[in-house]
């Protein structure tokens, strides 16, 4: 049964289109900004200093995901609850901000204490700054969750850019003007994150959780079961590199990691679009949830197919750009974008789990998929079968999507998800990947392949737009 929803104003068709565009552009700006900044930083810092910076930034990303434990989407979902929805949402936002800050403070004290016990004098500055940034980013994520519910994508994207692109840009300026060290880079990075945290509090005000009855208890109830799911999902996304490093060696892990962006790219774009999809589904109300789920599902399947095909079509060129062994990594890069369809099905289905307040099922489902995938991947990695590892990762996301879909299948909104459309899209992707694999590997061929696939997708989009010129906002 779907919990009762409030009568909070729902996004119109125009709002939906604008929101999706904002989130998509924001995601692309983040990726483009980092691609423009990091090449300069790598050349200014020596290998050791860049290693510290790279490790610190990855640590921040990992810890933020783990600490948030699925609460941002829960905050958005609560906003539309009939009983004190906005108060409970802001209360959970306040809980998340305070909990992140408290955990960061405990982490810093622990690092300082550990350094003192070891007689090292002081804890590594870059590590301390990373933990401080994590504490602030809890506030940023909570604010974004409220802004997403309020359908304010522009402000949401500004916070995203501030906490990533601006942070890395200030880090670059710091090592240019002050000193080429990791401490300077991360110090400037942390200042940008802190400024973004202040902006987050201004753009969306939280409530102290103890002033909203039951807020802390509700936050714990949602966050604790989602913690194993969040960790498992992260490992499903990036754990193949770790398995290869252990079972095959750092060289094979390096080859795989060089083109892992071909899986992370589609996932990042779909996550950005899900900011709009989740808001539409969560604000739909019981009377319109089935219809809205159908619309979102069709969009998600189409986007998954599009980004997956573009990723595979760009694999040849990307292999030459990202690796010194393009012939070795090309089949991996060609395969990894296939994760898009399974992940899109997972996003739609997990949105329904949030709406139905059944997210505790993910605490068992996602780790179970991870265990099976890890065992299969370990066997393939032990034989240095890198392409097989990529195929297993694709299979893992397909299983995750189908398992999450099975969790909501007994509900009317769940039955409205056109799973055959997702499976058909995956079949098309596999066919195109096989076809692309028949062509010789070269930069010229890669450019032609990417242009051809992009042209077909653009033509299909224009054809669809011409067939539906008069759609009303409610059906957009």
NORDAMO-V450273 format. One record per residue. N is the residue number from 1. RES is the residue in one letter. PHI is phi as a letter, one per 20 degrees, with the letter a starting at -180 (NA if undefined). OMEGA is omega in whole degrees, -180 to 180 (999 if undefined). BURIAL is # if it has 24 or more other C-alpha atoms within 12 Angstrom, else .. Layout:
BEGIN
<<N & RES & PHI & OMEGA & BURIAL> <N & RES & PHI & OMEGA & BURIAL>>
END
This chain:
BEGIN
<<1 & X & NA & -180 & .> <2 & X & e & 178 & #> <3 & X & g & -178 & #> <4 & X & f & -177 & #> <5 & X & d & -178 & #> <6 & X & e & 177 & .> <7 & X & e & 177 & .> <8 & X & g & -178 & #> <9 & X & g & -178 & .> <10 & X & e & 178 & #> <11 & X & f & 176 & #> <12 & X & e & 180 & .> <13 & X & f & 178 & .> <14 & X & f & 178 & .> <15 & X & g & -178 & #> <16 & X & f & -178 & #> <17 & X & f & -180 & #> <18 & X & f & -179 & .> <19 & X & f & 180 & #> <20 & X & g & 180 & #> <21 & X & f & 179 & #> <22 & X & g & -177 & #> <23 & X & f & 180 & #> <24 & X & f & 179 & #> <25 & X & f & 178 & #> <26 & X & f & 179 & #> <27 & X & f & 180 & #> <28 & X & f & 178 & #> <29 & X & f & 178 & #> <30 & X & f & -179 & #> <31 & X & f & -179 & #> <32 & X & f & -180 & .> <33 & X & f & -180 & #> <34 & X & f & 179 & #> <35 & X & f & 180 & .> <36 & X & e & -176 & .> <37 & X & e & -171 & #> <38 & X & f & 179 & #> <39 & X & g & 177 & .> <40 & X & f & -179 & .> <41 & X & f & -179 & #> <42 & X & f & -177 & #> <43 & X & e & 179 & .> <44 & X & e & 180 & #> <45 & X & e & 173 & #> <46 & X & f & -174 & .> <47 & X & g & -178 & .> <48 & X & f & -179 & .> <49 & X & f & 177 & #> <50 & X & f & 176 & #> <51 & X & g & 177 & .> <52 & X & f & -179 & #> <53 & X & f & -179 & #> <54 & X & g & 179 & #> <55 & X & f & -179 & .> <56 & X & f & -179 & #> <57 & X & f & 178 & #> <58 & X & f & 178 & .> <59 & X & g & 178 & #> <60 & X & f & -178 & #> <61 & X & f & -178 & #> <62 & X & f & -176 & #> <63 & X & f & 179 & #> <64 & X & f & 179 & #> <65 & X & f & -179 & #> <66 & X & f & -177 & #> <67 & X & f & -179 & #> <68 & X & f & 173 & #> <69 & X & l & 176 & #> <70 & X & m & -177 & #> <71 & X & f & -179 & #> <72 & X & g & 179 & #> <73 & X & f & 176 & #> <74 & X & f & 177 & #> <75 & X & f & 178 & #> <76 & X & f & -179 & #> <77 & X & f & -179 & #> <78 & X & f & -178 & #> <79 & X & g & -176 & #> <80 & X & e & 177 & #> <81 & X & f & -176 & #> <82 & X & f & -177 & .> <83 & X & e & 176 & .> <84 & X & l & -174 & .> <85 & X & g & -176 & #> <86 & X & f & 178 & #> <87 & X & f & -180 & #> <88 & X & f & 179 & #> <89 & X & f & 179 & #> <90 & X & f & 177 & #> <91 & X & f & 177 & #> <92 & X & f & 174 & #> <93 & X & g & 178 & #> <94 & X & f & 178 & #> <95 & X & f & -178 & #> <96 & X & f & 180 & #> <97 & X & f & -179 & #> <98 & X & f & -180 & #> <99 & X & f & 179 & #> <100 & X & f & 179 & #> <101 & X & f & -180 & #> <102 & X & f & 179 & .> <103 & X & f & 178 & #> <104 & X & f & 178 & #> <105 & X & f & 178 & .> <106 & X & f & 179 & .> <107 & X & f & 179 & #> <108 & X & f & 178 & #> <109 & X & f & 178 & .> <110 & X & f & 178 & .> <111 & X & f & 179 & #> <112 & X & f & 179 & .> <113 & X & f & 180 & .> <114 & X & f & 178 & .> <115 & X & f & 179 & .> <116 & X & f & 180 & .> <117 & X & f & -180 & .> <118 & X & e & -180 & .> <119 & X & m & -178 & .> <120 & X & e & 178 & .> <121 & X & n & -178 & .> <122 & X & c & 177 & .> <123 & X & f & 178 & #> <124 & X & g & -175 & .> <125 & X & f & -177 & #> <126 & X & f & 180 & #> <127 & X & f & 179 & #> <128 & X & f & 179 & #> <129 & X & f & 178 & #> <130 & X & f & -179 & #> <131 & X & f & 177 & #> <132 & X & f & 179 & #> <133 & X & f & 178 & #> <134 & X & g & 180 & #> <135 & X & f & 180 & #> <136 & X & f & -176 & #> <137 & X & f & 173 & #> <138 & X & g & 177 & #> <139 & X & f & -180 & #> <140 & X & f & 180 & #> <141 & X & f & 178 & #> <142 & X & f & 178 & #> <143 & X & f & 179 & #> <144 & X & f & 179 & #> <145 & X & f & 178 & #> <146 & X & f & 179 & #> <147 & X & f & 177 & #> <148 & X & f & 179 & #> <149 & X & f & 180 & #> <150 & X & f & -178 & #> <151 & X & l & 177 & #> <152 & X & d & -174 & #> <153 & X & f & 180 & #> <154 & X & f & 179 & #> <155 & X & f & 176 & #> <156 & X & g & -177 & #> <157 & X & f & 178 & #> <158 & X & g & 178 & #> <159 & X & f & 178 & #> <160 & X & f & -179 & #> <161 & X & f & -180 & #> <162 & X & f & -176 & #> <163 & X & e & -180 & #> <164 & X & c & -177 & #> <165 & X & f & -180 & #> <166 & X & f & 180 & #> <167 & X & f & 179 & #> <168 & X & f & 178 & #> <169 & X & f & 177 & #> <170 & X & f & 175 & #> <171 & X & f & 178 & #> <172 & X & f & 178 & #> <173 & X & f & -180 & #> <174 & X & f & -178 & #> <175 & X & f & 175 & #> <176 & X & f & -172 & .> <177 & X & e & -174 & .> <178 & X & d & -180 & .> <179 & X & a & -179 & .> <180 & X & e & 180 & #> <181 & X & c & 178 & #> <182 & X & f & -180 & #> <183 & X & f & 179 & #> <184 & X & f & 180 & #> <185 & X & g & -177 & #> <186 & X & f & 175 & #> <187 & X & f & 177 & #> <188 & X & f & 177 & #> <189 & X & g & -178 & #> <190 & X & f & 177 & #> <191 & X & f & 178 & #> <192 & X & f & 178 & #> <193 & X & f & 179 & #> <194 & X & f & 178 & #> <195 & X & f & 178 & #> <196 & X & f & 177 & #> <197 & X & f & 177 & #> <198 & X & f & 178 & #> <199 & X & f & 179 & #> <200 & X & f & 179 & #> <201 & X & f & 179 & #> <202 & X & f & -176 & .> <203 & X & f & 179 & #> <204 & X & b & -176 & #> <205 & X & e & 175 & #> <206 & X & e & 171 & #> <207 & X & d & 176 & #> <208 & X & f & -173 & #> <209 & X & f & -180 & #> <210 & X & f & 175 & .> <211 & X & e & 175 & .> <212 & X & d & -175 & #> <213 & X & g & 176 & .> <214 & X & n & -174 & .> <215 & X & f & -179 & #> <216 & X & f & 180 & #> <217 & X & f & 179 & .> <218 & X & f & 179 & #> <219 & X & f & 178 & #> <220 & X & f & -177 & #> <221 & X & f & -179 & .> <222 & X & e & -172 & #> <223 & X & f & -173 & #> <224 & X & f & 178 & #> <225 & X & f & -177 & #> <226 & X & e & -178 & #> <227 & X & f & 177 & #> <228 & X & f & 177 & #> <229 & X & f & -178 & #> <230 & X & f & 178 & #> <231 & X & f & -180 & #> <232 & X & f & 179 & #> <233 & X & f & 178 & #> <234 & X & f & -180 & #> <235 & X & f & 175 & #> <236 & X & f & -178 & #> <237 & X & f & -171 & #> <238 & X & c & -174 & #> <239 & X & f & -180 & #> <240 & X & g & 179 & #> <241 & X & f & 180 & #> <242 & X & f & 179 & #> <243 & X & f & 179 & #> <244 & X & f & 180 & #> <245 & X & f & -178 & #> <246 & X & e & -172 & .> <247 & X & e & -175 & #> <248 & X & d & -178 & #> <249 & X & p & -175 & .> <250 & X & f & -180 & .> <251 & X & f & 178 & .> <252 & X & f & 177 & #> <253 & X & f & 179 & #> <254 & X & f & 177 & #> <255 & X & f & -179 & #> <256 & X & f & -179 & #> <257 & X & f & -179 & #> <258 & X & f & -178 & #> <259 & X & d & 178 & #> <260 & X & f & 178 & #> <261 & X & g & 180 & #> <262 & X & f & 169 & #> <263 & X & e & -177 & #> <264 & X & f & -179 & #> <265 & X & f & 177 & #> <266 & X & g & 179 & #> <267 & X & f & 180 & #> <268 & X & f & 180 & #> <269 & X & f & 179 & #> <270 & X & f & 175 & #> <271 & X & f & 179 & #> <272 & X & f & 179 & #> <273 & X & f & 180 & #> <274 & X & f & 173 & #> <275 & X & g & 177 & #> <276 & X & e & -178 & #> <277 & X & f & -178 & #> <278 & X & f & 179 & #> <279 & X & f & 179 & #> <280 & X & f & -179 & #> <281 & X & f & -176 & #> <282 & X & f & 180 & #> <283 & X & e & -172 & #> <284 & X & f & -174 & #> <285 & X & n & -176 & #> <286 & X & f & -175 & #> <287 & X & f & -175 & .> <288 & X & c & -174 & #> <289 & X & f & -179 & #> <290 & X & f & -179 & #> <291 & X & f & -180 & #> <292 & X & f & 178 & #> <293 & X & f & 178 & #> <294 & X & f & -179 & #> <295 & X & f & -180 & #> <296 & X & f & -179 & #> <297 & X & f & 179 & #> <298 & X & f & 178 & #> <299 & X & f & -178 & #> <300 & X & f & 179 & #> <301 & X & f & -180 & #> <302 & X & f & 179 & #> <303 & X & f & 179 & #> <304 & X & f & 178 & #> <305 & X & f & -177 & #> <306 & X & f & -177 & #> <307 & X & f & 177 & #> <308 & X & f & 179 & #> <309 & X & f & 179 & #> <310 & X & f & 178 & #> <311 & X & f & 180 & #> <312 & X & f & 179 & #> <313 & X & f & 179 & #> <314 & X & e & -175 & #> <315 & X & f & -177 & #> <316 & X & f & 179 & #> <317 & X & f & -180 & #> <318 & X & f & -180 & #> <319 & X & f & 177 & #> <320 & X & f & -177 & #> <321 & X & f & -170 & .> <322 & X & e & -175 & #> <323 & X & b & 174 & #> <324 & X & e & 178 & .> <325 & X & c & -175 & .> <326 & X & g & 180 & #> <327 & X & f & -179 & #> <328 & X & f & -173 & #> <329 & X & e & -177 & #> <330 & X & g & 179 & #> <331 & X & f & 178 & #> <332 & X & f & -180 & #> <333 & X & f & 179 & #> <334 & X & f & -174 & #> <335 & X & e & -171 & #> <336 & X & g & 180 & #> <337 & X & f & 178 & #> <338 & X & f & 178 & #> <339 & X & f & -170 & #> <340 & X & f & -175 & #> <341 & X & f & 178 & #> <342 & X & f & -179 & #> <343 & X & f & 178 & #> <344 & X & f & 177 & #> <345 & X & f & 176 & #> <346 & X & f & -178 & #> <347 & X & f & -179 & #> <348 & X & f & -178 & #> <349 & X & f & 180 & #> <350 & X & f & 173 & #> <351 & X & g & 179 & #> <352 & X & f & 176 & #> <353 & X & f & 176 & #> <354 & X & f & -178 & #> <355 & X & f & -179 & #> <356 & X & e & -179 & #> <357 & X & l & -180 & #> <358 & X & c & -176 & #> <359 & X & f & 180 & #> <360 & X & f & 177 & #> <361 & X & f & -180 & #> <362 & X & f & 180 & #> <363 & X & f & 179 & #> <364 & X & d & -175 & #> <365 & X & f & -176 & #> <366 & X & f & 176 & #> <367 & X & f & 179 & #> <368 & X & f & 177 & #> <369 & X & f & -180 & #> <370 & X & g & -178 & #> <371 & X & f & -179 & .> <372 & X & f & -180 & .> <373 & X & f & -179 & #> <374 & X & f & 180 & #> <375 & X & f & 179 & .> <376 & X & f & -178 & #> <377 & X & f & 180 & #> <378 & X & f & 178 & #> <379 & X & f & 179 & .> <380 & X & f & -179 & #> <381 & X & f & 180 & #> <382 & X & f & 178 & #> <383 & X & e & -178 & .> <384 & X & l & 178 & #> <385 & X & e & -172 & #> <386 & X & f & 180 & #> <387 & X & f & 178 & #> <388 & X & f & 175 & #> <389 & X & f & 178 & #> <390 & X & f & 178 & #> <391 & X & f & 179 & #> <392 & X & f & 177 & #> <393 & X & f & 176 & #> <394 & X & f & 178 & #> <395 & X & f & 179 & #> <396 & X & f & 180 & #> <397 & X & f & 175 & #> <398 & X & f & 178 & #> <399 & X & f & 178 & #> <400 & X & f & 179 & #> <401 & X & f & -180 & #> <402 & X & f & 179 & #> <403 & X & f & 178 & #> <404 & X & f & 176 & #> <405 & X & f & 179 & #> <406 & X & f & -180 & #> <407 & X & f & -178 & #> <408 & X & d & -172 & #> <409 & X & f & -178 & .> <410 & X & f & 180 & .> <411 & X & e & 178 & #> <412 & X & g & 177 & .> <413 & X & f & 179 & #> <414 & X & f & 179 & #> <415 & X & f & -180 & #> <416 & X & e & 178 & #> <417 & X & f & -178 & #> <418 & X & f & -175 & #> <419 & X & f & 179 & #> <420 & X & f & 179 & .> <421 & X & f & 178 & #> <422 & X & f & -179 & #> <423 & X & f & 176 & #> <424 & X & f & 177 & .> <425 & X & f & 178 & #> <426 & X & f & 177 & #> <427 & X & f & 177 & .> <428 & X & f & 179 & .> <429 & X & g & -180 & #> <430 & X & f & 179 & #> <431 & X & f & 180 & .> <432 & X & f & 179 & #> <433 & X & f & 178 & #> <434 & X & f & 180 & .> <435 & X & f & 180 & .> <436 & X & f & -180 & #> <437 & X & f & 180 & #> <438 & X & e & -179 & .> <439 & X & e & 179 & .> <440 & X & f & -179 & .> <441 & X & e & 174 & #> <442 & X & a & 179 & .> <443 & X & f & -179 & .> <444 & X & f & 179 & .> <445 & X & f & 180 & .> <446 & X & f & 178 & #> <447 & X & f & 179 & .> <448 & X & f & 180 & .> <449 & X & f & -179 & #> <450 & X & f & -180 & #> <451 & X & f & -179 & .> <452 & X & f & 180 & .> <453 & X & f & 179 & #> <454 & X & f & -180 & #> <455 & X & f & 179 & .> <456 & X & f & -179 & .> <457 & X & f & 178 & .> <458 & X & f & 179 & .> <459 & X & f & 178 & .> <460 & X & f & 179 & .> <461 & X & f & 180 & .> <462 & X & f & 178 & .> <463 & X & f & 179 & .> <464 & X & f & -180 & .> <465 & X & f & -180 & .> <466 & X & f & -180 & .> <467 & X & f & -178 & .> <468 & X & c & -177 & .> <469 & X & f & -172 & .> <470 & X & d & -180 & .> <471 & X & f & 180 & .> <472 & X & f & 179 & .> <473 & X & g & -178 & .> <474 & X & f & -179 & .> <475 & X & d & -177 & .> <476 & X & f & 999 & .>>
END
